[in-house]
Amino acid sequence: MAAVAQLSATGLVKDFGGLRAVDVSAFTLNEGEIRAVIGPNGAGKTTFVSLLCGRFPPSAGRIEFEERDITAMPAHERVALGIAYTFQITSIFGNLSLYDNVALPAQRRVMLDGGGAVRERAMGALERVGLADRAQEIAGAQSYGHQRLLEVAMGLALGPKVLILDEPTQGLADSEIDEFIALIQDVARETTILLIEHNMPVVMALAEQITVLDQGRVLAEGTPEAIRADAAVQAAYLGG
């Protein structure tokens, strides 16, 4: 089956004053794909995905989602279309319970769909990330790793077509990493995944395709095997 482009960008540029943070000539995320964006600190990874989800407006370029031009579309409208970004739409309310945190995006999805059960959607999302037994606990009292999993649950509660995760394993214990990998593989059966991740074993275990950014530009793209063997990537990032 031929790959179907779901989220794409052409000529995408973001300038902050005299600094060009992103300068990506072309990028395509295919439907059903797990793609990782990697690169050294300051490579422009978070800025790049922030442009895709509408957190920042681009200085130039075009962004399309399912063949629709969304370049000028604000973030909340992109959420309604099915693009969820953990850091954009899942700010944790530390004084609320885990359930209440997830119920907020669940309610939004139910409203967009014109009906449904908020509690069932919220508890289902918590169950998927392994936090259902903590549903009534206060979010701010959780470990950093559990707060990151809560962010993922909040994204899942929106029922996204594309889920963008920014450093999702940061703060997770080693014992939680394998569970996270299994979670993302399960989610990917129904949702396209784009993740920024520094943990290279996680990237190599999950990603079908990898985009390497360096100084805001695409240095390389390809399978994990191709990226691991790429001399330019080795020099810029992997240290080989």
N, C-alpha and C positions, 0 to 999 in steps of 0.2 A: 504494500500500500504506500502510495506516495505521501511524503510529508506535507502537512497542511500548516502554512504559516498562521500563527495566532496573534502574536504581538511582534511588531517590527518597527525599526527606526532607520531613517536615511538622513545623512547629513546632519546628525544630531550634535549640537554645540551648546555648551554652557560656559559663559564667562562670568567671573566675579571680579569686577573692576578690570585690572590688567592681567588677571590670571585666567587662562583657559583651562578649566577643570575637566571638561569632557569634549572630545572631538572624535566622534565615532561615525565613520562614513556609512556603515551598514551593519545592521544587527537583525537577526530573525530568531524568534523563539517559536518552535513548532508545537502544535497541539499534542498533548500527552507526553511531552519531553520533560526530563529532569536535567536542567542545565545549571552549571555552577559558573559564577563569575569570581575569578581570583586575581590576585596581583599584590604587589607590595603596598605597604601603608602609604596613603597619599596618592594612590593610582587613579582615584576618581570613581571607585566602585559604588559607594553609597550615593554619590551625586548622580551617577548614571541611572541607577534603579529609581531614584527619586524623580527623575525626569519621566521615566516610563509610567510611574504611578500617579504623576500629577502633583507631587509635593513641591517641585520647582517648575517654573515655565522655562522652556529652552530659549537660548539666545538665537538659535537658528535650527532648522531641520523639521522633520515630519515624523509623527508617531502614528501608527495604525494598529487598531485592535479588531481582529476579524474583518479586515478590509474596510474598516471605518476610520476616518481621520479623527483622531482624538487629541491632536496637538494642543488645541486651545481649551480642552475640556478640563474643568476643575477636578480635584481628587475625588470628591464625594460622588460625582457623576460616573467616574471610572469605577468606583466601588459598586455602584448600581449595575454597571455593565458586567462586572465579575472579576475585577482586578483588586486583590487584597494584598496590602503591604503591611507587615507586622508593625513596623515602627511608625507608619503613617496613620493607621486606623485602629491601633490596639493599645493606646496609652492605658496603663494599668491605674486603676483607682485604688490606692493603697488602703483606704479606710473601708472599702466594700469587700464583701465576700468574693471568693472565686466565682461562685455561681452568678452573683450579680454582675460581675465584670463581663462574663460571657453572655449573660442574658441581654445585655445592651445591644451588641451586634446581632444576636439572634433575633431580637425584636425588629431590628432594622430589616433583616432579610425577610422576615415574615410579612412586614408591611410592604416591601417591594414586590413580594410574590402575591400579595392580596389575601393572605391567610395562612394558617398553620399553627403549630403548637410551639410556643417559645421555650417552655421548659424542656420538652423533648429534644429540641435542637440544641439547647445549651448543655444539657446533661450528656447528650451524645458526644458533643465536642470535648467536654471534660473527660469522658470515658476514653476517648481515642488517645488522649495524651497522658492517661494514667493518673488523673487528678480528681476523678469522681468522688473518691472517698474523702477528699478535702473540700468539697463544694461549699460548705458553710464556714470554712476557716477564712480569716481575714487575709487579703492578698498581700498587704504590706508586711505581714509576719512570716511570709514564705521565704525560703532560701532563694538566692538569685537564680539558680537553675530552675526551680519550680516557677518562678516568675516568667522566665523565658518560655517554658512550656505553656504557661497560661496565655502568653501572647499568641502562641501558635493556635491554641484552642479558640481564642477570640477571632483569629483569622478564619479558622475552619467553620465557625458558627455563621459566617457570612455566605457559606456555600460557594466559594469562589471558583471561577474557571481557571484563573491563574493566581497562584499563591507565591508571593515574593517574600523571602525570608532573609533577614540581614543578620549574619553571625548567630544562627539559632542555637549552636552548641556551646556558645560561650557561657561559662558558669556551670555547665553540666558536669557531674562526676563521671569518671571513667565507666562506672557501672551503668550509667544512664545513656551513654553514647550508643551502644548497640540497640537499645530500645528505641532511641530516636531514629536511627537508620531504618529500623523496621517500620516505624510509624510513617516516615516519609515515603517509603516504598509502597505502603498501603494506600496513603493519600494519593499517590501518583497514579493509581489505577483510575481515578476519576477527575484529577486536577493536574494541570500543568504546573511544574515547580521551577522557580528560578531562585537560586540561593547564592548569597555571598558567604563564603566560608574560608576561614584560615586553616582549619583542621584538615590537612591534606589526606589522611586516611579516610575521613568522612567523605571528602570530595571524590576520591577515587572509588569508594564503595558505592556512591549514589549516582554520580553524574554520568549521563550518556554522552553529553557534549560539554566542553569547557571553553569559556571565553576568558582570555587573559588580557587584563588591562595594564598598561604602564604609561604613566604621565597622561592619563585621559584618553589614550588611543588603544585600539585593539592590536595587541602584539601578536597574538596567535589564537586560533580556534581549532577545535578538533576533539577527537575521542581522548579519554584519559591516557591511553597508551601513546598516542601521537604527541600529546602535550608533555608527557613525562620525557619523551625522547627529543623534544625540540631544543636545540642548542641555545636559541635566543631566550627561551623561557628559563632554561637552566641558569643562564647568566644573570637574568634580571630578577628572578624570583625564587626558583627552587634551589639554587645554590650548588648545583652539581658541576 
